[in-house]
Amino acid sequence: MRHGDAPHAGAWPPPSVRSTYLTVFALTLLGLALRLSGLGRLDFWYDEIVLRNYSLTGSSLYTPTEPPLMAWLLYAVMSWTKSADAFLIHLVPAILGTLAIPVAFVLAERITQSRTIGVIAALLTALSPMAIYYSREARPYALLMLVSAAVYWAFVRANERNTLPAWTVYACVLLLCCLSHLVTVQIVAALGLFAVAQLAIPSLSSEPRNRRFARFGRFVVFSLAAGAAGFAWFVPRFLTDPAIQANQNRIFGGSVYRYGVVAFLRDVVVNLGPGPVGQRFAMASLDRAELFGLMVLTLFMTGMWQLRKQGRSDAAALLGLAVGVPLVIEYLTLGEKSSWDWMRWMSHAVVPYLVVVGVGLNGLAGVRPGGMTPAIGAVALAVIVLPQALHPPERPDYQQSRNVASYLEAHAAGLHGVLIPPFQVGMVHPADQRIMDTYYYLKQETLPVYVLNMGKIRKAVLAPTRGHVAMLPREGDDPIEDLESGRYAVLTRQRSADCGTMLRSIGGQKAVARRSSPVMPGLTVCDLEFGGAPN
């Protein structure tokens, strides 16, 4: 060692480590800035309003199969700030999604023993359009990305150390993942297959057979304990919730992805790479997004080969299963949910995928660790995904809801009120609570709101939530028997409503629709005549 290096001999962390941590911190700030950009433009779309109100009320009627952790976090923030504003509720997942960036670093570093690959994985996670998109959505997927990446890190750590404290940390993180989303079963399936493979295939572990059995036993015990605790909330809800009992086939049933394996893989390749973009099944030829996606996939395959070449077949198997097993499960179970947005159930695969891509970038460079070529490759890949990262897509639902509210404000003088029918227009069902909640959040006028609920018309009223954080609409207790005839605005999830069909579900009143006038998607103006009891 040179004399000039002596002053740093006792420094901790060493200068190279400090510079790495500063780089990861800078990438985390970059990722936060990208996730916060334009966040104030977002209100609520159809599913986001459910999570908001589940958080405010604690009632599973809003979302019977949603695990509670995200709602607990949101309610804690809302109680502290005394606000249920859209920006605040989008801010929480933006921060959670940002925290996945340093977790991507520690996961990659733990698996590869390379800080360079860790930094590349952090960079790719910071710029991942899919990670950014779901970090800007007021749903639990940013939380899922964060805790699932932490699960893989904790599992690798426990698998290496095989100590009770390490397995306890793994179980605690897995518990949080179970409380984040039901698709945690996909993650556990991947880990379980890896544990079985490591037990049965000697090349995946250099330890004696008895030590492999002991490690497998600890994995099973701690996984079962975390799963039992993490899904305990679901057992009473499954047994008692009428919404689950009435819709079990729709909630839990599934069939093969309806557009075929080619369309499925096109979605996967693009959305894990430069996406998110829409479905690829209608395209006759490759476009730029798919070419870029194939480039990223090539780096992923290169990374898998590099891990095997370096004698890390165990790491290659684990990360391959972390990406592949959920894909197989999704393909076999998506059924009617075959829109491009199905990728939200695969959001937990983004970080493992990008970790392997980072390995591929580093290996493809063919230079010593720490050289400039991996950095140049990472920057080149960052440039590819940068357009989507800088301008993440936004759901048209936000602007559509604002357009509806603005129209009703401008035309309030010519309307008698707003009607909220059931989701299935014309059928005797509860009124569409999501539409009513979204409208009440955006409403800027004083039109009365009526709900068509189980064949009765009731006026919507506001009631305080727990903690008096906000006021939420609910239907009044007493049905209305003499609603005034005139012009009403009907708000639906569908593009437009047939007012005559809608009124067939009303019992106890003679109601006739004289005219249905679609104004814009989700808004129909109806001329209605109410004439008392039917003959």
C-alpha positions as CSV (number, residue, x, y, z in Angstrom):
1,M,0.0,0.0,0.0
2,R,1.2,3.5,-0.8
3,H,1.9,5.9,2.0
4,G,-0.7,8.3,0.6
5,D,-3.4,5.7,1.1
6,A,-2.8,5.3,4.8
7,P,-5.2,8.0,6.1
8,H,-8.1,6.0,4.5
9,A,-7.1,2.6,6.0
10,G,-9.4,2.9,9.0
11,A,-12.2,4.8,7.3
12,W,-15.6,3.2,7.3
13,P,-17.1,2.8,4.9
14,P,-14.2,3.0,2.5
15,P,-14.2,5.8,-0.1
16,S,-15.2,3.4,-2.9
17,V,-18.2,2.2,-0.8
18,R,-19.2,5.8,0.1
19,S,-19.1,6.8,-3.5
20,T,-21.3,3.8,-4.4
21,Y,-23.8,4.7,-1.6
22,L,-23.9,8.3,-2.8
23,T,-24.6,7.1,-6.4
24,V,-27.5,4.9,-5.2
25,F,-28.8,7.9,-3.2
26,A,-28.6,10.1,-6.2
27,L,-30.4,7.5,-8.3
28,T,-33.1,7.2,-5.6
29,L,-33.6,11.0,-5.8
30,L,-33.8,10.8,-9.6
31,G,-36.4,8.0,-9.3
32,L,-38.4,10.0,-6.8
33,A,-38.4,13.1,-9.1
34,L,-39.7,11.0,-12.0
35,R,-42.4,9.4,-9.9
36,L,-43.6,12.8,-8.6
37,S,-43.6,14.6,-11.9
38,G,-47.1,15.7,-12.7
39,L,-48.6,13.8,-9.8
40,G,-50.9,16.7,-9.0
41,R,-52.7,16.1,-12.3
42,L,-54.0,12.7,-11.1
43,D,-57.4,12.5,-9.4
44,F,-58.9,9.0,-9.0
45,W,-59.9,6.4,-11.5
46,Y,-62.4,3.6,-10.9
47,D,-60.3,1.3,-8.8
48,E,-58.3,3.9,-6.9
49,I,-61.3,5.4,-5.3
50,V,-62.0,2.0,-3.7
51,L,-58.6,1.9,-2.0
52,R,-59.1,5.5,-0.7
53,N,-62.5,4.6,0.8
54,Y,-61.3,1.3,2.1
55,S,-58.5,3.1,3.9
56,L,-61.0,5.7,5.3
57,T,-63.6,3.3,6.5
58,G,-61.9,0.0,7.1
59,S,-64.9,-1.7,5.5
60,S,-64.2,-4.7,3.3
61,L,-67.4,-4.0,1.3
62,Y,-65.3,-1.6,-0.8
63,T,-62.8,-4.2,-1.8
64,P,-63.4,-7.7,-0.4
65,T,-60.1,-9.3,-1.5
66,E,-57.7,-6.5,-0.9
67,P,-55.1,-7.1,1.8
68,P,-55.0,-4.4,4.4
69,L,-51.4,-3.2,4.6
70,M,-51.6,-0.4,2.0
71,A,-54.9,0.8,3.5
72,W,-53.3,0.9,7.0
73,L,-50.4,3.0,5.6
74,L,-52.7,5.3,3.8
75,Y,-55.0,5.8,6.8
76,A,-52.0,6.5,9.0
77,V,-50.9,9.2,6.6
78,M,-54.4,10.6,6.2
79,S,-55.0,10.7,10.0
80,W,-51.7,12.5,10.5
81,T,-52.4,15.1,7.8
82,K,-56.2,15.2,8.2
83,S,-56.4,15.0,4.5
84,A,-57.8,12.5,1.9
85,D,-56.7,14.5,-1.1
86,A,-55.7,12.7,-4.3
87,F,-52.2,14.1,-4.3
88,L,-51.5,12.8,-0.8
89,I,-52.9,9.4,-1.6
90,H,-50.8,9.2,-4.8
91,L,-47.7,10.5,-2.9
92,V,-47.6,7.4,-0.6
93,P,-47.2,4.8,-3.4
94,A,-44.7,7.2,-5.2
95,I,-42.5,7.1,-2.1
96,L,-42.9,3.3,-1.7
97,G,-42.0,2.8,-5.3
98,T,-38.9,5.0,-4.9
99,L,-37.7,2.9,-2.0
100,A,-37.6,-0.1,-4.3
101,I,-34.5,1.5,-6.0
102,P,-32.1,1.0,-3.1
103,V,-33.7,-2.4,-2.4
104,A,-32.8,-3.4,-6.0
105,F,-29.3,-2.3,-5.3
106,V,-28.9,-4.5,-2.2
107,L,-30.6,-7.4,-3.9
108,A,-28.3,-7.3,-6.9
109,E,-25.2,-6.8,-4.7
110,R,-26.2,-9.7,-2.4
111,I,-26.7,-12.0,-5.4
112,T,-23.7,-11.0,-7.5
113,Q,-21.3,-9.7,-4.9
114,S,-20.8,-6.7,-7.3
115,R,-21.5,-3.1,-6.4
116,T,-21.3,-2.2,-10.1
117,I,-24.2,-4.6,-10.9
118,G,-26.0,-3.2,-7.9
119,V,-25.7,0.3,-9.2
120,I,-26.9,-0.7,-12.7
121,A,-29.9,-2.5,-11.2
122,A,-30.7,0.6,-9.1
123,L,-30.4,2.8,-12.3
124,L,-32.7,0.5,-14.3
125,T,-35.3,0.4,-11.5
126,A,-35.2,4.2,-11.2
127,L,-35.9,4.5,-14.9
128,S,-38.2,1.5,-15.4
129,P,-41.4,2.8,-17.1
130,M,-43.4,0.0,-15.6
131,A,-42.0,0.7,-12.1
132,I,-42.7,4.4,-12.5
133,Y,-46.2,3.8,-13.8
134,Y,-47.3,1.6,-10.9
135,S,-45.6,3.9,-8.4
136,R,-47.9,6.7,-9.6
137,E,-51.0,4.7,-9.1
138,A,-53.0,4.8,-5.9
139,R,-53.1,1.0,-5.6
140,P,-51.0,-1.5,-3.7
141,Y,-48.6,-2.4,-6.5
142,A,-45.8,0.0,-5.6
143,L,-45.8,-1.5,-2.1
144,L,-45.8,-5.0,-3.7
145,M,-42.7,-4.1,-5.8
146,L,-40.9,-2.9,-2.7
147,V,-41.7,-5.7,-0.3
148,S,-41.4,-8.5,-2.9
149,A,-37.8,-7.3,-3.8
150,A,-37.1,-7.3,-0.1
151,V,-38.5,-10.9,0.2
152,Y,-36.0,-12.1,-2.4
153,W,-33.1,-10.3,-0.7
154,A,-34.1,-11.7,2.7
155,F,-34.5,-15.2,1.2
156,V,-31.1,-15.1,-0.4
157,R,-29.6,-13.9,2.9
158,A,-31.3,-16.6,4.9
159,N,-30.4,-19.3,2.4
160,E,-26.8,-18.3,2.7
161,R,-26.6,-18.0,6.4
162,N,-29.2,-20.6,7.4
163,T,-29.5,-19.1,10.9
164,L,-32.7,-18.6,12.9
165,P,-32.3,-14.8,13.0
166,A,-31.9,-14.7,9.2
167,W,-34.9,-16.9,8.6
168,T,-36.9,-14.7,11.1
169,V,-36.1,-11.6,9.0
170,Y,-37.2,-13.5,5.9
171,A,-40.5,-14.5,7.6
172,C,-41.2,-10.9,8.7
173,V,-40.7,-9.5,5.2
174,L,-42.8,-12.3,3.7
175,L,-45.5,-11.5,6.2
176,L,-45.5,-7.9,4.9
177,C,-45.7,-9.2,1.4
178,C,-48.7,-11.4,2.2
179,L,-50.4,-8.3,3.7
180,S,-49.7,-6.3,0.5
181,H,-51.3,-8.5,-2.2
182,L,-52.8,-11.9,-2.9
183,V,-50.3,-12.5,-5.7
184,T,-47.7,-13.2,-3.0
185,V,-48.7,-16.8,-3.7
186,Q,-46.8,-16.4,-7.0
187,I,-43.7,-15.4,-5.1
188,V,-44.0,-18.2,-2.6
189,A,-44.5,-20.6,-5.5
190,A,-41.2,-19.5,-7.1
191,L,-39.3,-19.7,-3.8
192,G,-40.8,-23.1,-3.1
193,L,-39.8,-24.5,-6.4
194,F,-36.3,-23.2,-5.9
195,A,-36.1,-24.7,-2.4
196,V,-37.2,-28.1,-3.8
197,A,-34.7,-27.8,-6.7
198,Q,-31.9,-26.9,-4.3
199,L,-32.7,-29.9,-2.1
200,A,-32.9,-32.3,-5.0
201,I,-30.1,-31.0,-7.4
202,P,-26.6,-31.1,-5.9
203,S,-25.3,-28.6,-8.4
204,L,-27.4,-25.9,-6.8
205,S,-25.8,-26.3,-3.4
206,S,-22.4,-27.5,-2.3
207,E,-23.5,-28.4,1.2
208,P,-24.0,-31.9,2.5
209,R,-27.4,-33.5,2.1
210,N,-28.3,-33.2,5.8
211,R,-27.6,-29.5,5.8
212,R,-29.7,-29.0,2.7
213,F,-32.6,-30.9,4.4
214,A,-32.2,-28.7,7.5
215,R,-32.3,-25.5,5.4
216,F,-35.3,-26.8,3.5
217,G,-37.1,-27.5,6.7
218,R,-36.5,-24.0,8.0
219,F,-37.7,-22.5,4.8
220,V,-41.0,-24.5,5.0
221,V,-41.6,-23.7,8.7
222,F,-40.9,-20.0,8.4
223,S,-42.8,-19.7,5.1
224,L,-45.9,-21.4,6.5
225,A,-45.8,-19.3,9.7
226,A,-45.5,-16.1,7.6
227,G,-48.2,-17.2,5.2
228,A,-50.6,-18.2,8.0
229,A,-50.2,-14.9,9.8
230,G,-50.2,-12.9,6.5
231,F,-53.4,-14.3,5.1
232,A,-55.3,-14.7,8.4
233,W,-57.3,-11.6,7.5
234,F,-58.7,-13.3,4.5
235,V,-60.2,-16.4,6.2
236,P,-63.1,-14.7,8.0
237,R,-63.7,-12.4,5.1
238,F,-63.9,-15.3,2.7
239,L,-66.4,-17.1,4.9
240,T,-68.7,-14.1,5.7
241,D,-68.4,-11.5,2.9
242,P,-71.5,-11.8,0.6
243,A,-69.6,-10.1,-2.3
244,I,-67.1,-13.0,-2.3
245,Q,-69.7,-15.7,-1.9
246,A,-71.7,-14.3,-4.8
247,N,-68.7,-13.8,-7.1
248,Q,-66.3,-16.7,-6.3
249,N,-66.0,-17.9,-9.9
250,R,-65.3,-14.4,-11.2
251,I,-62.8,-13.6,-8.4
252,F,-60.9,-16.9,-8.1
253,G,-61.8,-18.6,-11.4
254,G,-59.6,-18.3,-14.4
255,S,-58.7,-19.7,-17.8
256,V,-55.9,-19.4,-20.3
257,Y,-55.0,-15.9,-21.6
258,R,-57.6,-15.4,-24.3
259,Y,-55.3,-13.9,-27.0
260,G,-52.7,-16.7,-27.2
261,V,-49.1,-17.2,-26.1
262,V,-47.6,-14.9,-28.8
263,A,-49.7,-11.9,-27.7
264,F,-48.9,-12.7,-24.1
265,L,-45.2,-12.8,-24.6
266,R,-45.3,-9.5,-26.7
267,D,-47.0,-7.9,-23.7
268,V,-44.4,-9.3,-21.3
269,V,-41.4,-8.3,-23.4
270,V,-42.5,-4.7,-24.0
271,N,-43.8,-4.0,-20.5
272,L,-40.8,-5.4,-18.6
273,G,-38.6,-3.4,-21.0
274,P,-39.5,0.1,-22.5
275,G,-43.3,-0.1,-21.6
276,P,-45.9,0.2,-20.3
277,V,-47.9,0.2,-23.5
278,G,-51.1,-1.4,-24.7
279,Q,-51.8,-4.8,-26.0
280,R,-49.6,-6.2,-28.8
281,F,-51.9,-8.9,-30.3
282,A,-53.4,-6.6,-33.0
283,M,-50.1,-5.6,-34.4
284,A,-48.9,-7.4,-37.6
285,S,-45.3,-6.4,-37.3
286,L,-42.7,-5.4,-34.7
287,D,-42.6,-1.7,-33.7
288,R,-39.8,0.3,-31.9
289,A,-41.1,-0.6,-28.4
290,E,-41.0,-4.3,-29.2
291,L,-37.5,-4.0,-30.7
292,F,-36.3,-2.3,-27.5
293,G,-38.1,-4.9,-25.4
294,L,-36.3,-7.6,-27.3
295,M,-33.0,-5.9,-26.6
296,V,-33.7,-5.9,-22.9
297,L,-34.8,-9.5,-23.1
298,T,-31.5,-10.4,-24.8
299,L,-29.6,-8.8,-21.9
300,F,-31.8,-10.8,-19.5
301,M,-30.9,-14.0,-21.3
302,T,-27.2,-12.9,-21.3
303,G,-27.4,-12.3,-17.6
304,M,-28.8,-15.8,-17.0
305,W,-25.9,-17.3,-19.0
306,Q,-23.4,-15.1,-17.2
307,L,-24.6,-16.3,-13.8
308,R,-24.3,-19.9,-14.8
309,K,-20.8,-19.2,-16.4
310,Q,-19.7,-17.7,-13.0
311,G,-20.8,-20.8,-11.1
312,R,-23.9,-19.1,-9.8
313,S,-26.4,-21.6,-11.1
314,D,-28.4,-21.2,-7.9
315,A,-28.8,-17.4,-8.5
316,A,-29.8,-18.0,-12.1
317,A,-32.4,-20.6,-11.0
318,L,-33.8,-18.3,-8.3
319,L,-34.2,-15.3,-10.5
320,G,-35.4,-17.3,-13.5
321,L,-38.1,-18.8,-11.3
322,A,-38.9,-15.3,-9.8
323,V,-39.8,-14.1,-13.3
324,G,-40.9,-17.3,-15.0
325,V,-43.3,-18.9,-12.4
326,P,-45.6,-15.8,-12.1
327,L,-45.7,-15.6,-15.9
328,V,-46.9,-19.2,-16.2
329,I,-49.5,-18.7,-13.5
330,E,-50.8,-15.5,-15.1
331,Y,-51.0,-17.1,-18.6
332,L,-53.0,-20.0,-17.2
333,T,-55.4,-17.9,-15.1
334,L,-56.0,-14.5,-16.7
335,G,-59.0,-15.5,-18.7
336,E,-61.3,-12.5,-19.3
337,K,-58.9,-10.1,-17.5
338,S,-56.7,-10.1,-20.7
339,S,-56.1,-6.3,-21.0
340,W,-52.6,-4.9,-21.1
341,D,-53.1,-3.7,-17.5
342,W,-52.9,-7.3,-16.3
343,M,-49.2,-6.5,-15.9
344,R,-50.0,-5.0,-12.5
345,W,-50.1,-8.6,-11.2
346,M,-46.6,-9.0,-12.6
347,S,-45.2,-5.8,-11.1
348,H,-43.3,-7.8,-8.5
349,A,-41.2,-9.4,-11.3
350,V,-39.7,-6.1,-12.4
351,V,-36.8,-5.8,-9.9
352,P,-35.6,-9.5,-10.4
353,Y,-35.8,-9.0,-14.1
354,L,-33.8,-5.8,-14.1
355,V,-31.2,-7.4,-11.7
356,V,-30.5,-10.1,-14.3
357,V,-30.5,-7.4,-17.0
358,G,-27.8,-5.6,-15.0
359,V,-25.8,-8.9,-14.9
360,G,-26.1,-9.1,-18.6
361,L,-24.9,-5.6,-19.2
362,N,-21.9,-6.2,-17.0
363,G,-21.1,-9.5,-18.6
364,L,-21.6,-8.3,-22.2
365,A,-19.1,-5.6,-21.6
366,G,-16.4,-8.2,-21.1
367,V,-14.2,-6.0,-19.0
368,R,-13.0,-6.0,-15.4
369,P,-15.6,-5.1,-12.7
370,G,-15.7,-1.3,-12.2
371,G,-14.7,-0.5,-15.8
372,M,-16.5,2.2,-17.8
373,T,-18.0,-0.1,-20.4
374,P,-20.8,-1.4,-18.2
375,A,-21.7,2.1,-17.2
376,I,-21.8,3.1,-20.9
377,G,-24.1,0.2,-21.6
378,A,-26.3,1.1,-18.7
379,V,-26.6,4.7,-19.9
380,A,-27.4,3.5,-23.4
381,L,-30.2,1.3,-22.1
382,A,-31.4,4.2,-19.9
383,V,-31.7,6.4,-23.0
384,I,-33.9,3.8,-24.6
385,V,-36.4,3.8,-21.7
386,L,-36.1,7.5,-20.9
387,P,-38.9,8.8,-23.1
388,Q,-41.5,6.6,-21.3
389,A,-39.8,7.4,-17.9
390,L,-40.1,11.1,-18.5
391,H,-43.6,11.0,-19.8
392,P,-45.4,8.1,-18.1
393,P,-48.8,7.3,-19.5
394,E,-51.9,8.4,-17.6
395,R,-55.3,6.7,-17.6
396,P,-57.9,8.6,-19.6
397,D,-60.3,8.0,-16.7
398,Y,-58.8,11.0,-14.8
399,Q,-59.7,13.5,-17.6
400,Q,-63.0,11.8,-18.3
401,S,-64.1,12.2,-14.7
402,R,-63.1,15.8,-14.7
403,N,-64.9,16.4,-18.0
404,V,-68.1,14.9,-16.5
405,A,-67.8,17.1,-13.4
406,S,-67.2,20.2,-15.5
407,Y,-70.2,19.5,-17.8
408,L,-72.5,19.1,-14.8
409,E,-71.2,22.3,-13.2
410,A,-71.9,24.2,-16.5
411,H,-75.3,22.7,-17.0
412,A,-76.6,22.5,-13.5
413,A,-79.4,24.9,-14.1
414,G,-81.1,22.6,-16.6
415,L,-80.8,19.4,-14.6
416,H,-82.9,18.1,-11.7
417,G,-80.2,15.9,-10.3
418,V,-77.7,13.1,-10.9
419,L,-78.6,9.5,-11.0
420,I,-76.1,6.7,-10.1
421,P,-77.4,3.3,-11.4
422,P,-75.9,-0.1,-10.7
423,F,-72.8,-1.3,-12.6
424,Q,-75.1,-3.6,-14.5
425,V,-77.5,-1.0,-15.9
426,G,-81.1,-2.4,-15.8
427,M,-80.5,-5.1,-13.2
428,V,-81.5,-5.0,-9.6
429,H,-78.1,-4.5,-8.0
430,P,-76.5,-2.0,-5.5
431,A,-75.7,1.3,-7.0
432,D,-72.2,1.8,-8.5
433,Q,-70.5,3.1,-5.4
434,R,-67.2,3.8,-7.2
435,I,-68.9,6.2,-9.7
436,M,-70.7,8.0,-6.9
437,D,-67.5,8.3,-4.8
438,T,-65.5,9.6,-7.8
439,Y,-68.2,12.1,-8.7
440,Y,-68.5,13.4,-5.1
441,Y,-64.7,13.9,-4.9
442,L,-64.8,16.0,-8.1
443,K,-68.2,17.6,-7.9
444,Q,-68.2,21.4,-8.0
445,E,-72.0,22.1,-7.9
446,T,-75.0,21.5,-5.8
447,L,-77.1,19.1,-7.8
448,P,-78.8,16.4,-5.7
449,V,-77.5,12.9,-6.2
450,Y,-79.8,9.8,-6.3
451,V,-78.8,6.2,-6.3
452,L,-80.8,3.3,-7.8
453,N,-80.1,0.6,-5.3
454,M,-81.9,-2.8,-5.3
455,G,-85.0,-1.5,-7.1
456,K,-85.3,1.6,-4.9
457,I,-84.4,5.2,-5.4
458,R,-82.6,6.9,-2.5
459,K,-80.9,10.2,-2.1
460,A,-77.1,10.2,-1.4
461,V,-76.0,11.8,1.8
462,L,-72.5,12.6,3.2
463,A,-71.3,10.9,6.4
464,P,-68.0,11.4,8.3
465,T,-65.3,8.7,8.1
466,R,-63.5,7.3,11.1
467,G,-61.3,9.9,12.6
468,H,-63.3,12.5,10.8
469,V,-60.7,12.7,8.1
470,A,-63.2,13.2,5.2
471,M,-66.9,13.0,4.3
472,L,-68.0,10.1,2.1
473,P,-71.3,9.6,0.3
474,R,-73.7,6.9,1.1
475,E,-77.3,6.2,0.3
476,G,-79.9,7.6,2.6
477,D,-82.0,5.2,4.7
478,D,-85.4,6.0,3.3
479,P,-86.5,5.4,-0.3
480,I,-87.9,8.3,-2.3
481,E,-91.4,7.7,-3.5
482,D,-92.1,10.9,-5.4
483,L,-89.0,11.9,-7.4
484,E,-89.8,15.0,-9.6
485,S,-90.0,14.4,-13.3
486,G,-87.5,16.2,-15.5
487,R,-84.0,16.0,-16.9
488,Y,-81.4,14.0,-15.0
489,A,-77.7,13.2,-15.6
490,V,-76.9,9.5,-15.4
491,L,-73.4,8.5,-14.6
492,T,-72.2,5.0,-15.6
493,R,-69.0,3.0,-16.0
494,Q,-70.2,2.2,-19.5
495,R,-69.9,4.7,-22.3
496,S,-73.6,5.5,-22.3
497,A,-76.8,4.3,-20.7
498,D,-80.2,3.3,-22.1
499,C,-82.4,5.2,-19.7
500,G,-85.4,3.0,-20.4
501,T,-83.4,-0.1,-19.6
502,M,-82.1,1.5,-16.5
503,L,-85.6,2.3,-15.2
504,R,-86.9,-1.3,-15.6
505,S,-85.0,-2.2,-12.4
506,I,-87.0,0.3,-10.3
507,G,-89.8,-1.2,-8.3
508,G,-92.8,0.6,-6.7
509,Q,-92.8,3.6,-9.1
510,K,-94.1,4.2,-12.6
511,A,-91.1,5.7,-14.4
512,V,-90.8,6.3,-18.1
513,A,-87.7,7.5,-20.1
514,R,-88.8,10.0,-22.8
515,R,-85.3,10.4,-24.2
516,S,-81.7,9.2,-23.8
517,S,-79.0,11.6,-24.9
518,P,-75.4,10.4,-24.6
519,V,-73.2,13.4,-23.9
520,M,-69.7,11.9,-23.4
521,P,-68.3,8.5,-22.2
522,G,-69.9,7.8,-18.8
523,L,-72.5,10.6,-19.0
524,T,-76.0,10.3,-20.4
525,V,-78.7,12.9,-20.0
526,C,-82.2,11.4,-19.6
527,D,-85.6,13.0,-19.7
528,L,-87.6,11.0,-17.1
529,E,-91.2,11.0,-16.0
530,F,-92.2,9.7,-12.6
531,G,-95.9,9.0,-12.2
532,G,-96.4,7.3,-8.9
533,A,-97.3,3.7,-8.3
534,P,-97.7,1.5,-11.4
535,N,-101.0,0.1,-12.5
